[in-house]
Amino acid sequence: MDRQRVAIFPGSFDPFTKGHKAIVDEALNLFDRVVVAIGHNPQKRGLLSVERRKQLIERLFLGEERVEVTLYTSLTGDEARRVGATTIIRSARNTIDFDFERTMERANREIFPELSTVLLFAPRDVEHISSSLVRELRAFGHDTSELLPEGISLEEFIE
């Protein structure tokens, strides 16, 4: 029996954007299962609580059995082992992201040599979108609905 190809897509996802969704959709073309792993730092207060982020992402992928959403406070490699992933999915919008991700890949490879990292590039139409952009625009009262996946409204999730 073939072993299932499982990838973990870690991040804070505060909030989950169209760019994040595009990366998950692409990862589903490459892997049998994708675990969206929301890193939780109890010292940081975000736009959304981690529980709300999880709820939002689960709602977005409702009916897609190959997507699982988890919360974690450990190293990404430890969470990857826990969920049975052999690959870490990372994304890059630009060369700054690429340099950071290359450094992270080297560090992960040192600590978790059995894990591979696959870098996916954000599609051109969403490469400018980031969670920090959404948070900043919201802070100044701007509508961010065009930056979020269709059918997702943050209004019901903001605390």
N, C-alpha and C positions, 0 to 999 in steps of 0.2 A: 504494500500500500504506500502511495506517495505521501510524503510529509507535507503538511500544509505550510504555505509560505505566509508567515505572519510578520507584519511590520508595525512599529510603534511610531506615532507622530506626536512628539512631545512639544509642549509650549504652555504659555500662560493663557492664551486665547481670551484676552480681556479687552474687547469682546472678540468672538469668532467672526471673521470677515469673509467677504467673497473670495479673497485671495486664499485663505485657509481652506475654504470649501473646494476651490479649484485644485489644490494640492491633494486633498483627500480623494477627490474624483480621479485624478491621475494615478494616485497610488493604488486605487482599486483596479486599475487596468494592469497593474504589475504584481499584485499580491492577492492571496486568497482572503486575507483578513487584515484590517487596519484598526489598530487600537489608538484612538485619540486620547493621549494621556495629558491631563491638565496638572501641571506642576503647581503645588501649593506651598507658598511661603507664609506661615501664620503671622509673620512680622509685617507683611505688606497688606494694605487695604486697597483693593482695586475698585474699578467701576462696578463690577458685579462680584458677588461672592462666588467661590469656586463651585458651590452647590448649584447656583443659578446658571453658571457657565455650562456645567454638566447637563443641566436640564435643557438649556437652549440647544446644545449640540445634539443631544439625544432626540429632541423633537425634529431637528433638521433632517436627521438620518432615519427617522421612523420608517420602518418597513425595509430598511437595508440591513439585513442580518449580518453582513460581513463587516459592519462598523460597530465597534465597541467603544464606550467612553469610560475612562477611569480617572480617579484622582490619586495623586501620589505626592509624598514628601521626601522620598529617597533620591538617590542618584538615578538618572534616566536609565543607565545600564542595569541597575538592580530591578527597576520596574520592568524593563524589557525581558529580563530573565523570568520575572514573576508571571508575566502574561504569555510567555512562550515565544516571544519575538526574536528573530535572528537579524533583523535589520532595523536601523533607525532612519526614519524619513526626516529630512531637513529641507528647507527651502531657501532660495535666494532671490532677491529682487534686483540686486545690484552688486557691484564689486566689493563694497563694504561688507554686505552680508556674506559674500563668498569667502572673503578673508577670515571673517569670524568663524564661519562654519568649518573651514579647513582646519583651523586651530582646534575647534571642538572635536572634530573627527580624530585628530592625532591624539588628543587627551583620552577620548573614549577608547581608542584602539589600544593604548597603553594599559588601561585598567580592565577593559573588557575585550580581549583579543578575538573572541568568538563572534562579536557583533560587527556587522558591516554597516556603513552609512551610505545612503543613497541621497544625493542632492537633486531636488527637483526645482526647476526654475518656474517662477510664477508666470502665467500667461501675460502677454503684453497688456491686455485690457484691464488687468487687475494688479499689475506690478507696482503701482504707486500706492496701493492700499496697505495700511498697517493699522494694528490695534491702537498704537499711540496717536496716529492721525485721527482716528475715530474719537478717541477720548478728548483730544485737544479741540476738535471742531465742536463736540458736544458741550465742552466747558464754556465755549463762547456762543452757545445757543444756536448753532447751525444744524440743519437737518443732515443726518448721516445715513438715511435709509438706502441711498444708492450704493453705499459701501458694504452693505450687509447682504447676506444671502436672501433671496426672494422668500417672502412669507415670514421673515423674522423681524420682530419689532422689539427693541430694547425697553420700550416704555413699561411693559408689564414686568420686566425683570429688574429694573433699577430700584434700589432700596432706599 
